[in-house]
Amino acid sequence: MTPSDPTPPLPDATPNPDDMLRAAASPAPAAEAAARGTEALLLALAQDFLTEKRRERRWRLAFRWLWLGLAALILWSLWAPQHPTVAPGRPHTALVEVRGEIAADTEANADHIVSALKEAFADHGARGVVLRINSPGGSPVQAGIVVDEIKRLRAAHDKPIYAVVEDVCASAAYYIASSTDAIYVDKASMVGSIGVLIDGFGYSGLMEKLGVERRLITAGEHKGLLDPFSPMKPADRAKAQAWIDGVHQQFIAVVREGRGDRLKEDAETFSGMVWNGDRAVALGLADGMANLDRVAREVVGAEEVIDYTPRENVAERLVKRFGAALGQGGVDALRQPAPVR
């Protein structure tokens, strides 16, 4: 090779540091990092979404099982026995409660009392039946149904029945008690009120002062009898008095039949008067002072007491309260004023 024909130099294979820095600062790796960050964020959001959906599904299932359990409880309450099951033939004293007002729409109604009495008398293990009474009275019709059933059951099963009085045994409650074999009271019990009443109010004078006219149209001469907004006519009063006098005589007949020679009648016996327990014993309205345990132990001769009284269970009370709340909600909705359009 001659100096006049020089050979071009070979390129330098050593990397240039400036080129390396420029390559590192190029946008391609930054885009890849951003893409990886976005992918991680989307994955985290998807996982959170799936977790929330699983939680919602678990709650839905839990509520469905809860409602299913409540429905099963309500259905079970319709078929479950309302008093403890008694072992056949086991000696015991059968208890039936009479509490509160005696009326068709209360717990102390004739259907409840009679159904409990039937089961109590039919059980061969029951050595006797006790009516535990704490009632101011109520409907003579409901009481009369119970009295008739007591007479029938006592004759059919040849089994004694007793009344044990707690605080009060008055009016229709004493009507029932007088049909039992014996009545036991506490010395402070209130006993008696052998009478009948019709109570109410008369507003005719007030209406006259207020200038309010009563417009009562009836088909039948006595259809408006005892209407509180009309003056009471003497003939209407006489008819109402005759009606309650008849019921009073029925009451007196039941007491005389039930108490027999034990009753020491005087001018106040059938006056509607109420006496303390010790005085009731002295007058022959009751036979002695004893509570339920003593009567079961010493009179019936079977210390164990089994309660036959029908009682509402928890499910039935819940259903009633729910129904009452639903009904009240409907009434409140109807009372709301209509929207103005």
C-alpha positions in Angstrom: 0.0 0.0 0.0 1.4 3.3 -1.0 1.0 6.6 0.9 -1.0 8.0 -2.0 -3.7 5.3 -1.4 -4.6 5.4 2.2 -7.0 2.6 3.7 -10.1 4.1 5.5 -10.0 3.4 9.3 -12.3 0.6 10.8 -15.3 1.8 12.9 -14.7 1.8 16.6 -16.6 -1.1 18.3 -16.5 0.5 21.8 -20.1 1.7 22.8 -20.5 5.4 23.2 -21.6 6.4 26.7 -23.7 9.3 25.3 -25.5 6.9 23.0 -26.3 4.6 26.0 -27.7 7.4 28.0 -29.9 8.5 25.1 -31.1 4.9 24.6 -32.0 4.6 28.3 -33.9 7.8 28.2 -35.9 6.8 25.2 -39.8 6.5 25.7 -40.1 2.8 25.1 -39.2 1.5 28.6 -41.4 4.3 30.2 -44.4 3.2 28.2 -43.9 -0.4 29.3 -43.7 0.6 32.9 -46.9 2.6 32.6 -48.7 -0.3 30.9 -47.6 -2.6 33.7 -48.9 -0.1 36.4 -52.3 0.2 34.6 -52.6 -3.6 34.4 -51.9 -4.0 38.1 -54.5 -1.3 38.9 -57.1 -3.0 36.7 -56.3 -6.3 38.3 -56.7 -4.8 41.8 -60.0 -3.2 40.9 -61.3 -6.5 39.4 -60.3 -8.4 42.6 -62.1 -5.8 44.7 -65.2 -6.0 42.5 -65.3 -9.8 42.8 -64.8 -9.6 46.6 -67.7 -7.2 46.9 -69.9 -9.4 44.8 -69.1 -12.5 46.9 -69.9 -10.5 50.0 -73.2 -9.4 48.6 -74.1 -12.9 47.6 -73.3 -14.2 51.1 -75.6 -11.6 52.6 -78.4 -12.4 50.2 -78.1 -16.1 51.1 -78.0 -15.3 54.8 -81.2 -13.2 54.5 -82.9 -15.9 52.5 -82.0 -18.5 55.1 -83.2 -16.1 57.8 -86.6 -15.6 56.1 -86.9 -19.4 55.4 -86.2 -20.1 59.1 -88.8 -17.5 60.2 -91.4 -19.1 57.8 -90.6 -22.5 59.2 -90.9 -21.2 62.8 -94.4 -19.8 62.0 -95.5 -23.0 60.3 -94.2 -25.0 63.2 -96.1 -22.8 65.7 -99.4 -23.6 63.9 -99.0 -27.3 64.5 -96.9 -27.4 67.7 -98.7 -28.3 71.0 -99.6 -25.3 73.1 -98.8 -27.0 76.4 -96.2 -29.5 77.6 -96.8 -33.1 76.6 -97.7 -35.2 79.7 -96.5 -38.7 80.1 -99.6 -41.0 80.0 -100.8 -42.1 83.4 -98.4 -40.0 85.5 -100.2 -38.6 88.5 -100.5 -34.9 88.5 -102.9 -31.9 89.1 -104.2 -30.4 85.9 -104.2 -26.6 85.9 -106.3 -24.3 83.7 -105.9 -20.6 84.0 -108.7 -18.0 83.8 -106.9 -14.6 83.7 -108.2 -11.2 82.7 -111.6 -10.2 81.3 -113.8 -13.1 80.2 -114.9 -12.2 76.7 -115.0 -13.7 73.2 -112.0 -11.7 72.0 -109.7 -12.2 75.0 -107.4 -15.1 76.1 -110.0 -15.9 78.8 -112.7 -16.9 76.3 -114.9 -19.9 76.5 -113.2 -21.7 73.6 -109.8 -21.6 75.2 -111.0 -22.5 78.6 -113.2 -25.4 77.4 -110.6 -26.9 75.2 -108.1 -26.9 78.1 -110.7 -28.4 80.4 -111.5 -31.2 77.9 -107.8 -32.2 77.7 -107.3 -32.0 81.5 -110.3 -34.2 82.3 -109.5 -36.7 79.5 -105.9 -37.3 80.8 -106.0 -40.4 83.0 -103.0 -39.1 85.0 -104.9 -36.0 86.2 -106.2 -36.7 89.7 -108.1 -33.5 89.7 -108.5 -30.2 87.8 -107.8 -26.7 89.3 -109.1 -23.5 87.8 -106.7 -20.7 88.9 -108.8 -17.5 88.6 -107.7 -13.9 88.5 -110.5 -12.1 86.7 -112.9 -9.2 87.3 -115.5 -11.0 85.2 -116.9 -10.3 81.8 -119.5 -11.9 79.5 -122.2 -14.0 81.2 -122.6 -15.9 77.9 -118.9 -16.9 77.8 -119.1 -17.9 81.5 -122.3 -19.9 81.0 -120.6 -21.9 78.2 -117.8 -22.8 80.6 -120.2 -23.7 83.5 -122.2 -26.0 81.3 -119.0 -27.8 80.1 -117.7 -28.2 83.6 -120.9 -29.9 84.6 -120.7 -32.3 81.6 -117.0 -33.1 82.0 -117.3 -33.7 85.8 -120.1 -36.2 85.2 -118.4 -37.9 82.3 -115.0 -38.4 83.9 -116.0 -38.6 87.6 -113.1 -36.3 88.4 -113.1 -33.3 90.9 -112.5 -29.7 89.9 -111.6 -26.9 92.2 -111.2 -23.1 91.9 -108.2 -21.3 93.4 -108.6 -17.5 93.5 -105.6 -15.1 93.4 -106.4 -11.4 93.5 -109.9 -11.2 92.1 -112.8 -13.6 91.4 -115.8 -11.4 90.6 -119.0 -11.4 88.5 -118.6 -13.8 85.6 -115.5 -15.2 87.1 -117.3 -16.2 90.3 -120.1 -17.5 88.0 -117.6 -20.1 86.8 -116.0 -20.7 90.2 -119.3 -21.5 91.8 -119.8 -24.5 89.6 -116.6 -26.2 90.9 -116.5 -28.7 93.9 -114.7 -26.2 96.2 -113.4 -22.6 96.1 -110.1 -21.6 97.8 -109.0 -18.0 98.3 -106.4 -15.8 99.8 -107.5 -13.8 102.8 -107.0 -10.6 100.7 -108.7 -11.9 97.6 -111.7 -10.0 96.3 -114.7 -12.4 95.8 -118.3 -12.0 94.8 -120.0 -9.3 92.7 -123.0 -11.5 92.0 -124.9 -9.1 89.8 -125.3 -7.9 86.3 -124.9 -4.4 84.8 -125.3 -2.5 81.6 -123.1 0.7 81.5 -122.8 3.5 79.1 -123.1 7.3 78.7 -125.9 9.6 77.6 -125.0 12.6 75.4 -128.5 14.0 74.6 -128.2 17.0 77.0 -124.7 17.9 75.8 -125.9 17.7 72.2 -128.8 20.0 72.9 -126.5 22.6 74.4 -124.2 22.3 71.4 -127.1 22.6 69.0 -126.6 19.1 67.5 -129.6 17.3 66.3 -129.7 13.5 66.5 -131.3 11.9 63.4 -132.0 8.3 64.2 -134.2 6.3 61.8 -135.1 2.8 62.8 -137.3 -0.1 61.5 -138.6 -1.6 64.7 -140.0 0.1 67.8 -137.1 -0.8 70.0 -134.2 -0.9 67.5 -132.7 2.2 69.1 -132.9 0.9 72.6 -130.0 2.3 74.8 -128.8 4.6 72.0 -126.4 7.0 73.9 -127.3 10.0 71.7 -131.1 9.8 72.4 -132.9 10.4 75.6 -133.8 7.2 77.5 -137.5 6.6 77.6 -139.0 5.0 80.8 -140.3 2.1 78.7 -136.8 1.5 77.3 -135.3 1.5 80.8 -137.9 -0.9 82.1 -137.2 -3.3 79.2 -133.4 -3.2 79.8 -133.9 -3.7 83.5 -136.1 -6.7 82.8 -133.3 -8.2 80.6 -130.5 -7.9 83.2 -132.9 -9.1 86.0 -133.4 -12.3 84.0 -129.6 -12.7 83.6 -129.2 -12.0 87.4 -131.7 -14.7 88.2 -129.7 -17.2 86.1 -126.5 -16.2 88.0 -128.2 -16.7 91.3 -129.5 -20.1 90.3 -126.0 -21.2 89.3 -124.5 -20.0 92.6 -127.2 -21.7 94.7 -126.9 -24.9 92.8 -123.1 -24.9 93.1 -122.7 -23.8 96.7 -125.8 -25.6 98.1 -126.1 -25.6 101.9 -122.7 -24.0 102.3 -124.1 -20.7 101.2 -125.2 -18.4 104.0 -127.6 -16.1 102.2 -128.5 -12.6 103.5 -129.8 -9.4 102.0 -126.4 -8.6 100.4 -125.4 -12.0 99.0 -126.8 -11.3 95.5 -126.5 -7.5 95.7 -123.3 -7.2 93.6 -121.2 -6.7 96.8 -117.6 -7.8 96.8 -115.9 -9.3 99.9 -112.4 -10.1 101.1 -111.4 -13.8 101.0 -111.8 -14.4 104.7 -115.2 -12.9 104.8 -116.2 -14.9 101.6 -115.3 -18.0 103.5 -117.5 -16.9 106.5 -120.4 -16.3 104.1 -120.1 -19.6 102.4 -119.0 -18.1 99.1 -115.7 -19.9 99.4 -114.5 -23.0 101.3 -111.1 -22.2 102.7 -107.9 -20.3 102.3 -105.2 -22.1 100.2 -103.0 -21.5 97.2 -102.4 -23.7 94.2 -99.6 -25.8 95.6 -101.4 -26.5 98.8 -104.6 -27.6 96.9 -102.6 -29.8 94.6 -100.7 -31.4 97.6 -103.4 -31.7 100.2 -106.7 -31.6 98.4 -106.1 -33.3 95.0 -103.3 -35.5 96.4 -100.9 -35.0 93.4 -98.2 -32.4 94.1 -97.0 -32.1 90.5 -98.9 -29.5 88.6 -99.2 -29.6 84.8 -100.6 -26.5 83.0 -103.1 -27.2 80.2 -103.9 -23.6 79.5 -103.5 -22.7 75.7 -100.8 -20.0 75.4 -99.5 -18.0 72.4 -95.9 -18.9 71.6 -93.3 -16.4 70.4 -94.0 -17.0 66.7 -97.7 -16.3 67.1 -97.0 -13.1 69.0 -94.5 -12.0 66.3 -97.1 -12.6 63.6 -99.8 -10.7 65.5 -97.4 -7.7 66.1 -96.4 -7.8 62.4 -100.0 -7.8 61.3 -100.9 -5.0 63.7 -97.9 -2.9 62.5 -98.9 -3.6 58.9 -102.5 -2.6 59.5 -101.4 0.6 61.3 -99.1 1.4 58.4 -102.1 1.1 56.1 -104.2 3.4 58.2 -101.4 5.9 58.4 -101.1 5.8 54.6 -104.8 6.4 54.2 -104.6 9.4 56.5 -101.9 11.1 54.4 -103.3 14.0 52.4 -103.4 13.5 48.7 -100.6 15.3 46.7 -101.6 18.5 45.0 -101.1 18.4 41.2 
